[in-house]
Amino acid sequence: MEDLNIDIKKLNETVQFLLKRYKQLQRENEVLKKETEDLQKQLLEKDILIQNAQEKTAAENIALLYNSEEKKSLQQKIDSYLKDIEKCFSLLNA
């Protein structure tokens, strides 16, 4: 009978230890989730900054490649393409 009580006591201690460890792991998991969320936000912000920098660099490179007349001609071509695209969209939506 005493062996049974000892076994029950050990089992109870083990269960208590496991419950305590489980709660610790839950807290740690929450902290890690928060850190992951924060890192993902930072990564998104960095991606946006990189994209903006790339766009700015591309615009500056284009500005350096073309003189004002060439820029005007290029802008007219882009505007014409945009109008054509808008026409296509309006036809698709009709």
C-alpha positions as CSV (number, residue, x, y, z in Angstrom):
1,M,0.0,0.0,0.0
2,E,2.8,2.3,0.8
3,D,4.4,1.6,-2.6
4,L,1.2,2.6,-4.2
5,N,1.1,5.9,-2.3
6,I,4.7,6.6,-3.2
7,D,3.9,5.9,-6.9
8,I,0.9,8.2,-6.7
9,K,2.9,10.9,-5.1
10,K,5.6,10.6,-7.8
11,L,2.9,10.6,-10.5
12,N,1.4,13.7,-9.0
13,E,4.7,15.5,-8.8
14,T,5.4,14.6,-12.4
15,V,2.0,15.9,-13.5
16,Q,2.5,19.1,-11.5
17,F,6.0,19.5,-13.1
18,L,4.5,18.9,-16.6
19,L,1.7,21.4,-16.0
20,K,4.2,24.0,-14.8
21,R,6.4,23.4,-17.8
22,Y,3.4,23.5,-20.2
23,K,2.5,27.0,-18.8
24,Q,6.0,28.2,-19.2
25,L,6.1,27.0,-22.8
26,Q,2.8,28.7,-23.5
27,R,4.2,32.0,-22.2
28,E,7.3,31.5,-24.2
29,N,5.3,30.7,-27.3
30,E,3.3,33.9,-26.9
31,V,6.5,36.0,-26.6
32,L,7.9,34.3,-29.7
33,K,4.7,35.0,-31.6
34,K,4.8,38.6,-30.7
35,E,8.5,38.8,-31.7
36,T,7.7,37.1,-35.0
37,E,4.9,39.6,-35.6
38,D,7.2,42.5,-34.8
39,L,9.9,41.2,-37.1
40,Q,7.4,40.7,-39.9
41,K,6.2,44.3,-39.6
42,Q,9.9,45.4,-39.6
43,L,10.5,43.3,-42.7
44,L,7.5,44.7,-44.5
45,E,8.7,48.3,-43.7
46,K,12.2,47.5,-44.9
47,D,10.7,46.0,-48.1
48,I,8.7,49.2,-48.7
49,L,11.8,51.3,-48.1
50,I,13.8,49.1,-50.6
51,Q,11.0,49.3,-53.2
52,N,10.8,53.1,-52.8
53,A,14.6,53.4,-53.1
54,Q,14.6,51.3,-56.2
55,E,11.9,53.3,-57.8
56,K,13.7,56.5,-56.9
57,T,16.9,55.2,-58.3
58,A,15.2,54.1,-61.5
59,A,13.6,57.5,-61.9
60,E,16.9,59.2,-61.3
61,N,18.6,56.9,-63.8
62,I,16.0,57.7,-66.4
63,A,16.3,61.4,-65.7
64,L,20.1,61.2,-66.3
65,L,19.6,59.2,-69.5
66,Y,17.2,61.5,-71.3
67,N,17.3,65.2,-72.0
68,S,14.1,67.3,-71.6
69,E,12.8,66.7,-75.1
70,E,13.4,63.0,-74.9
71,K,11.6,63.0,-71.5
72,K,8.6,64.8,-72.9
73,S,8.5,62.3,-75.8
74,L,8.8,59.4,-73.4
75,Q,6.0,60.9,-71.1
76,Q,3.7,61.2,-74.2
77,K,4.3,57.6,-75.1
78,I,3.6,56.5,-71.5
79,D,0.4,58.6,-71.4
80,S,-0.7,57.1,-74.7
81,Y,-0.1,53.6,-73.4
82,L,-2.0,54.4,-70.3
83,K,-5.0,55.7,-72.3
84,D,-4.9,52.5,-74.4
85,I,-4.9,50.4,-71.2
86,E,-7.8,52.4,-69.8
87,K,-9.7,51.8,-73.0
88,C,-9.0,48.1,-72.8
89,F,-10.3,48.0,-69.2
90,S,-13.4,49.9,-70.1
91,L,-14.1,47.4,-72.9
92,L,-13.5,44.5,-70.5
93,N,-15.9,46.0,-67.9
94,A,-18.6,46.7,-70.5
